[in-house]
Amino acid sequence: MEAAYVFRVRFTLSPRRARIDPDTFETVVRIPAATPGEEGWLLFRDALWRGEANDDDHVRELCADRLPAGVEVSTAEFRELETDEAYLEALREAVAADLPAFRADSVREALHKYLGSSIRVADGSTGGSGVDG
């Protein structure tokens, strides 16, 4: 059971005793998703709204904390929750167990409210398939 929040991140390097050109880079940062029901599993509810970051500063900080010291994150955009079927099923069960906390009438509505259509289920090969909650 595996899942990760995927962000497109733009960062700047500012070395102390050298100049670099370019000094700004883009990359993809994958932050492992906590197991549903365990500490940290509500990251999607607390940081996203309709598949977008609800607090740009918080999301930049979230990504910066996982990069080496001295890397300045200028932008971080949520792209998707990359997951396998087992994680998605566990996520649905955990959301269903506390639906009122998501202010939704169904699991599908809850997941769409926070993740939009940004859930990609890896099928074990090189591709994946989009899922709408």
mmCIF file of the C-alpha atoms, coordinates in Angstrom:
data_MODEL
# 
_entry.id   MODEL 
# 
loop_
_atom_site.group_PDB 
_atom_site.id 
_atom_site.type_symbol 
_atom_site.label_atom_id 
_atom_site.label_alt_id 
_atom_site.label_comp_id 
_atom_site.label_asym_id 
_atom_site.label_entity_id 
_atom_site.label_seq_id 
_atom_site.pdbx_PDB_ins_code 
_atom_site.Cartn_x 
_atom_site.Cartn_y 
_atom_site.Cartn_z 
_atom_site.occupancy 
_atom_site.B_iso_or_equiv 
_atom_site.pdbx_formal_charge 
_atom_site.auth_seq_id 
_atom_site.auth_comp_id 
_atom_site.auth_asym_id 
_atom_site.auth_atom_id 
_atom_site.pdbx_PDB_model_num 
ATOM 1   C CA . MET A 1 1   ? 0.000   0.000  0.000   1.00 0.00 ? 1   MET A CA 1 
ATOM 2   C CA . GLU A 1 2   ? 1.691   3.167  -1.236  1.00 0.00 ? 2   GLU A CA 1 
ATOM 3   C CA . ALA A 1 3   ? 0.748   6.733  -2.091  1.00 0.00 ? 3   ALA A CA 1 
ATOM 4   C CA . ALA A 1 4   ? 2.458   10.095 -2.480  1.00 0.00 ? 4   ALA A CA 1 
ATOM 5   C CA . TYR A 1 5   ? 1.433   13.700 -2.860  1.00 0.00 ? 5   TYR A CA 1 
ATOM 6   C CA . VAL A 1 6   ? 3.076   15.011 -6.013  1.00 0.00 ? 6   VAL A CA 1 
ATOM 7   C CA . PHE A 1 7   ? 4.110   18.656 -6.262  1.00 0.00 ? 7   PHE A CA 1 
ATOM 8   C CA . ARG A 1 8   ? 5.746   20.654 -9.055  1.00 0.00 ? 8   ARG A CA 1 
ATOM 9   C CA . VAL A 1 9   ? 8.362   22.769 -7.288  1.00 0.00 ? 9   VAL A CA 1 
ATOM 10  C CA . ARG A 1 10  ? 10.445  25.711 -8.467  1.00 0.00 ? 10  ARG A CA 1 
ATOM 11  C CA . PHE A 1 11  ? 13.469  26.424 -6.301  1.00 0.00 ? 11  PHE A CA 1 
ATOM 12  C CA . THR A 1 12  ? 16.507  28.666 -6.223  1.00 0.00 ? 12  THR A CA 1 
ATOM 13  C CA . LEU A 1 13  ? 20.024  27.832 -5.155  1.00 0.00 ? 13  LEU A CA 1 
ATOM 14  C CA . SER A 1 14  ? 22.066  30.581 -3.536  1.00 0.00 ? 14  SER A CA 1 
ATOM 15  C CA . PRO A 1 15  ? 25.562  29.214 -2.941  1.00 0.00 ? 15  PRO A CA 1 
ATOM 16  C CA . ARG A 1 16  ? 27.750  31.201 -0.585  1.00 0.00 ? 16  ARG A CA 1 
ATOM 17  C CA . ARG A 1 17  ? 30.985  31.334 -2.561  1.00 0.00 ? 17  ARG A CA 1 
ATOM 18  C CA . ALA A 1 18  ? 29.926  30.871 -6.144  1.00 0.00 ? 18  ALA A CA 1 
ATOM 19  C CA . ARG A 1 19  ? 27.549  32.103 -8.769  1.00 0.00 ? 19  ARG A CA 1 
ATOM 20  C CA . ILE A 1 20  ? 25.489  29.615 -10.720 1.00 0.00 ? 20  ILE A CA 1 
ATOM 21  C CA . ASP A 1 21  ? 23.549  30.080 -13.901 1.00 0.00 ? 21  ASP A CA 1 
ATOM 22  C CA . PRO A 1 22  ? 20.793  29.222 -13.999 1.00 0.00 ? 22  PRO A CA 1 
ATOM 23  C CA . ASP A 1 23  ? 20.058  29.560 -10.309 1.00 0.00 ? 23  ASP A CA 1 
ATOM 24  C CA . THR A 1 24  ? 16.400  28.537 -10.570 1.00 0.00 ? 24  THR A CA 1 
ATOM 25  C CA . PHE A 1 25  ? 15.226  24.991 -11.251 1.00 0.00 ? 25  PHE A CA 1 
ATOM 26  C CA . GLU A 1 26  ? 11.998  23.016 -11.473 1.00 0.00 ? 26  GLU A CA 1 
ATOM 27  C CA . THR A 1 27  ? 11.484  19.497 -10.225 1.00 0.00 ? 27  THR A CA 1 
ATOM 28  C CA . VAL A 1 28  ? 8.835   17.103 -8.968  1.00 0.00 ? 28  VAL A CA 1 
ATOM 29  C CA . VAL A 1 29  ? 8.666   16.391 -5.239  1.00 0.00 ? 29  VAL A CA 1 
ATOM 30  C CA . ARG A 1 30  ? 6.807   13.307 -4.030  1.00 0.00 ? 30  ARG A CA 1 
ATOM 31  C CA . ILE A 1 31  ? 5.853   13.374 -0.360  1.00 0.00 ? 31  ILE A CA 1 
ATOM 32  C CA . PRO A 1 32  ? 4.843   9.944  0.947   1.00 0.00 ? 32  PRO A CA 1 
ATOM 33  C CA . ALA A 1 33  ? 1.229   9.900  2.122   1.00 0.00 ? 33  ALA A CA 1 
ATOM 34  C CA . ALA A 1 34  ? 0.633   8.669  5.656   1.00 0.00 ? 34  ALA A CA 1 
ATOM 35  C CA . THR A 1 35  ? -1.415  5.510  6.044   1.00 0.00 ? 35  THR A CA 1 
ATOM 36  C CA . PRO A 1 36  ? -5.116  6.424  6.335   1.00 0.00 ? 36  PRO A CA 1 
ATOM 37  C CA . GLY A 1 37  ? -6.085  6.739  9.971   1.00 0.00 ? 37  GLY A CA 1 
ATOM 38  C CA . GLU A 1 38  ? -2.513  7.367  11.164  1.00 0.00 ? 38  GLU A CA 1 
ATOM 39  C CA . GLU A 1 39  ? -0.939  10.680 12.118  1.00 0.00 ? 39  GLU A CA 1 
ATOM 40  C CA . GLY A 1 40  ? -0.589  12.981 9.111   1.00 0.00 ? 40  GLY A CA 1 
ATOM 41  C CA . TRP A 1 41  ? -3.095  11.188 6.874   1.00 0.00 ? 41  TRP A CA 1 
ATOM 42  C CA . LEU A 1 42  ? -5.322  14.282 6.664   1.00 0.00 ? 42  LEU A CA 1 
ATOM 43  C CA . LEU A 1 43  ? -2.746  16.305 4.732   1.00 0.00 ? 43  LEU A CA 1 
ATOM 44  C CA . PHE A 1 44  ? -5.081  16.428 1.721   1.00 0.00 ? 44  PHE A CA 1 
ATOM 45  C CA . ARG A 1 45  ? -7.941  17.807 3.849   1.00 0.00 ? 45  ARG A CA 1 
ATOM 46  C CA . ASP A 1 46  ? -5.759  20.330 5.646   1.00 0.00 ? 46  ASP A CA 1 
ATOM 47  C CA . ALA A 1 47  ? -3.682  21.592 2.707   1.00 0.00 ? 47  ALA A CA 1 
ATOM 48  C CA . LEU A 1 48  ? -5.790  21.219 -0.448  1.00 0.00 ? 48  LEU A CA 1 
ATOM 49  C CA . TRP A 1 49  ? -9.052  22.467 -1.887  1.00 0.00 ? 49  TRP A CA 1 
ATOM 50  C CA . ARG A 1 50  ? -10.390 21.173 -5.198  1.00 0.00 ? 50  ARG A CA 1 
ATOM 51  C CA . GLY A 1 51  ? -6.929  19.943 -6.132  1.00 0.00 ? 51  GLY A CA 1 
ATOM 52  C CA . GLU A 1 52  ? -5.162  23.237 -5.416  1.00 0.00 ? 52  GLU A CA 1 
ATOM 53  C CA . ALA A 1 53  ? -3.097  24.375 -2.435  1.00 0.00 ? 53  ALA A CA 1 
ATOM 54  C CA . ASN A 1 54  ? -5.299  26.329 -0.040  1.00 0.00 ? 54  ASN A CA 1 
ATOM 55  C CA . ASP A 1 55  ? -2.274  28.063 1.525   1.00 0.00 ? 55  ASP A CA 1 
ATOM 56  C CA . ASP A 1 56  ? 0.652   28.674 -0.825  1.00 0.00 ? 56  ASP A CA 1 
ATOM 57  C CA . ASP A 1 57  ? 3.072   29.498 2.003   1.00 0.00 ? 57  ASP A CA 1 
ATOM 58  C CA . HIS A 1 58  ? 2.254   26.277 3.857   1.00 0.00 ? 58  HIS A CA 1 
ATOM 59  C CA . VAL A 1 59  ? 2.723   24.112 0.750   1.00 0.00 ? 59  VAL A CA 1 
ATOM 60  C CA . ARG A 1 60  ? 6.030   25.812 -0.123  1.00 0.00 ? 60  ARG A CA 1 
ATOM 61  C CA . GLU A 1 61  ? 7.195   25.160 3.447   1.00 0.00 ? 61  GLU A CA 1 
ATOM 62  C CA . LEU A 1 62  ? 5.975   21.551 3.300   1.00 0.00 ? 62  LEU A CA 1 
ATOM 63  C CA . CYS A 1 63  ? 8.109   20.931 0.208   1.00 0.00 ? 63  CYS A CA 1 
ATOM 64  C CA . ALA A 1 64  ? 11.085  23.004 1.409   1.00 0.00 ? 64  ALA A CA 1 
ATOM 65  C CA . ASP A 1 65  ? 11.267  20.926 4.601   1.00 0.00 ? 65  ASP A CA 1 
ATOM 66  C CA . ARG A 1 66  ? 12.023  17.884 2.466   1.00 0.00 ? 66  ARG A CA 1 
ATOM 67  C CA . LEU A 1 67  ? 14.768  19.477 0.378   1.00 0.00 ? 67  LEU A CA 1 
ATOM 68  C CA . PRO A 1 68  ? 18.384  20.104 1.374   1.00 0.00 ? 68  PRO A CA 1 
ATOM 69  C CA . ALA A 1 69  ? 19.180  23.132 3.531   1.00 0.00 ? 69  ALA A CA 1 
ATOM 70  C CA . GLY A 1 70  ? 19.794  26.275 1.528   1.00 0.00 ? 70  GLY A CA 1 
ATOM 71  C CA . VAL A 1 71  ? 17.243  25.470 -1.165  1.00 0.00 ? 71  VAL A CA 1 
ATOM 72  C CA . GLU A 1 72  ? 14.714  28.284 -1.436  1.00 0.00 ? 72  GLU A CA 1 
ATOM 73  C CA . VAL A 1 73  ? 11.328  27.104 -2.736  1.00 0.00 ? 73  VAL A CA 1 
ATOM 74  C CA . SER A 1 74  ? 9.649   29.882 -4.709  1.00 0.00 ? 74  SER A CA 1 
ATOM 75  C CA . THR A 1 75  ? 6.575   27.945 -5.882  1.00 0.00 ? 75  THR A CA 1 
ATOM 76  C CA . ALA A 1 76  ? 5.009   24.597 -5.097  1.00 0.00 ? 76  ALA A CA 1 
ATOM 77  C CA . GLU A 1 77  ? 1.913   23.427 -6.949  1.00 0.00 ? 77  GLU A CA 1 
ATOM 78  C CA . PHE A 1 78  ? -0.017  20.301 -6.078  1.00 0.00 ? 78  PHE A CA 1 
ATOM 79  C CA . ARG A 1 79  ? -0.336  17.984 -9.092  1.00 0.00 ? 79  ARG A CA 1 
ATOM 80  C CA . GLU A 1 80  ? -1.883  14.750 -7.839  1.00 0.00 ? 80  GLU A CA 1 
ATOM 81  C CA . LEU A 1 81  ? -2.214  12.052 -5.274  1.00 0.00 ? 81  LEU A CA 1 
ATOM 82  C CA . GLU A 1 82  ? -0.335  9.149  -6.830  1.00 0.00 ? 82  GLU A CA 1 
ATOM 83  C CA . THR A 1 83  ? -1.641  5.942  -5.281  1.00 0.00 ? 83  THR A CA 1 
ATOM 84  C CA . ASP A 1 84  ? -2.154  2.237  -5.636  1.00 0.00 ? 84  ASP A CA 1 
ATOM 85  C CA . GLU A 1 85  ? -5.572  0.565  -5.366  1.00 0.00 ? 85  GLU A CA 1 
ATOM 86  C CA . ALA A 1 86  ? -4.955  -0.679 -1.805  1.00 0.00 ? 86  ALA A CA 1 
ATOM 87  C CA . TYR A 1 87  ? -4.138  2.804  -0.497  1.00 0.00 ? 87  TYR A CA 1 
ATOM 88  C CA . LEU A 1 88  ? -7.109  4.357  -2.294  1.00 0.00 ? 88  LEU A CA 1 
ATOM 89  C CA . GLU A 1 89  ? -9.449  1.769  -0.778  1.00 0.00 ? 89  GLU A CA 1 
ATOM 90  C CA . ALA A 1 90  ? -8.013  2.383  2.712   1.00 0.00 ? 90  ALA A CA 1 
ATOM 91  C CA . LEU A 1 91  ? -8.395  6.138  2.161   1.00 0.00 ? 91  LEU A CA 1 
ATOM 92  C CA . ARG A 1 92  ? -12.035 5.716  1.140   1.00 0.00 ? 92  ARG A CA 1 
ATOM 93  C CA . GLU A 1 93  ? -12.713 3.579  4.228   1.00 0.00 ? 93  GLU A CA 1 
ATOM 94  C CA . ALA A 1 94  ? -11.063 6.100  6.572   1.00 0.00 ? 94  ALA A CA 1 
ATOM 95  C CA . VAL A 1 95  ? -13.017 8.988  5.047   1.00 0.00 ? 95  VAL A CA 1 
ATOM 96  C CA . ALA A 1 96  ? -16.272 6.997  5.261   1.00 0.00 ? 96  ALA A CA 1 
ATOM 97  C CA . ALA A 1 97  ? -15.620 6.301  8.960   1.00 0.00 ? 97  ALA A CA 1 
ATOM 98  C CA . ASP A 1 98  ? -15.705 10.045 9.717   1.00 0.00 ? 98  ASP A CA 1 
ATOM 99  C CA . LEU A 1 99  ? -17.662 11.634 6.862   1.00 0.00 ? 99  LEU A CA 1 
ATOM 100 C CA . PRO A 1 100 ? -18.962 14.571 8.972   1.00 0.00 ? 100 PRO A CA 1 
ATOM 101 C CA . ALA A 1 101 ? -15.354 15.765 9.444   1.00 0.00 ? 101 ALA A CA 1 
ATOM 102 C CA . PHE A 1 102 ? -15.226 16.313 5.686   1.00 0.00 ? 102 PHE A CA 1 
ATOM 103 C CA . ARG A 1 103 ? -18.569 18.141 5.513   1.00 0.00 ? 103 ARG A CA 1 
ATOM 104 C CA . ALA A 1 104 ? -19.646 15.878 2.702   1.00 0.00 ? 104 ALA A CA 1 
ATOM 105 C CA . ASP A 1 105 ? -22.542 13.507 2.034   1.00 0.00 ? 105 ASP A CA 1 
ATOM 106 C CA . SER A 1 106 ? -20.396 10.823 0.409   1.00 0.00 ? 106 SER A CA 1 
ATOM 107 C CA . VAL A 1 107 ? -16.807 9.644  0.159   1.00 0.00 ? 107 VAL A CA 1 
ATOM 108 C CA . ARG A 1 108 ? -16.757 10.630 -3.506  1.00 0.00 ? 108 ARG A CA 1 
ATOM 109 C CA . GLU A 1 109 ? -17.848 14.162 -2.627  1.00 0.00 ? 109 GLU A CA 1 
ATOM 110 C CA . ALA A 1 110 ? -15.275 14.411 0.168   1.00 0.00 ? 110 ALA A CA 1 
ATOM 111 C CA . LEU A 1 111 ? -12.365 13.308 -2.006  1.00 0.00 ? 111 LEU A CA 1 
ATOM 112 C CA . HIS A 1 112 ? -13.444 15.564 -4.855  1.00 0.00 ? 112 HIS A CA 1 
ATOM 113 C CA . LYS A 1 113 ? -13.852 18.503 -2.481  1.00 0.00 ? 113 LYS A CA 1 
ATOM 114 C CA . TYR A 1 114 ? -10.190 18.361 -1.473  1.00 0.00 ? 114 TYR A CA 1 
ATOM 115 C CA . LEU A 1 115 ? -8.364  16.535 -4.263  1.00 0.00 ? 115 LEU A CA 1 
ATOM 116 C CA . GLY A 1 116 ? -10.478 17.586 -7.229  1.00 0.00 ? 116 GLY A CA 1 
ATOM 117 C CA . SER A 1 117 ? -9.843  15.106 -10.010 1.00 0.00 ? 117 SER A CA 1 
ATOM 118 C CA . SER A 1 118 ? -6.175  14.841 -9.035  1.00 0.00 ? 118 SER A CA 1 
ATOM 119 C CA . ILE A 1 119 ? -6.023  11.177 -8.016  1.00 0.00 ? 119 ILE A CA 1 
ATOM 120 C CA . ARG A 1 120 ? -3.936  8.874  -10.177 1.00 0.00 ? 120 ARG A CA 1 
ATOM 121 C CA . VAL A 1 121 ? -4.018  5.165  -9.492  1.00 0.00 ? 121 VAL A CA 1 
ATOM 122 C CA . ALA A 1 122 ? -0.848  3.394  -10.576 1.00 0.00 ? 122 ALA A CA 1 
ATOM 123 C CA . ASP A 1 123 ? -1.711  0.119  -12.254 1.00 0.00 ? 123 ASP A CA 1 
ATOM 124 C CA . GLY A 1 124 ? 1.665   -1.493 -11.607 1.00 0.00 ? 124 GLY A CA 1 
ATOM 125 C CA . SER A 1 125 ? 3.031   -0.831 -15.089 1.00 0.00 ? 125 SER A CA 1 
ATOM 126 C CA . THR A 1 126 ? 4.463   2.350  -16.578 1.00 0.00 ? 126 THR A CA 1 
ATOM 127 C CA . GLY A 1 127 ? 1.124   4.133  -16.699 1.00 0.00 ? 127 GLY A CA 1 
ATOM 128 C CA . GLY A 1 128 ? -1.806  4.769  -14.434 1.00 0.00 ? 128 GLY A CA 1 
ATOM 129 C CA . SER A 1 129 ? -5.439  5.670  -14.586 1.00 0.00 ? 129 SER A CA 1 
ATOM 130 C CA . GLY A 1 130 ? -7.236  8.737  -13.354 1.00 0.00 ? 130 GLY A CA 1 
ATOM 131 C CA . VAL A 1 131 ? -9.884  8.274  -10.693 1.00 0.00 ? 131 VAL A CA 1 
ATOM 132 C CA . ASP A 1 132 ? -12.464 10.739 -9.501  1.00 0.00 ? 132 ASP A CA 1 
ATOM 133 C CA . GLY A 1 133 ? -12.828 9.747  -5.851  1.00 0.00 ? 133 GLY A CA 1 
# 
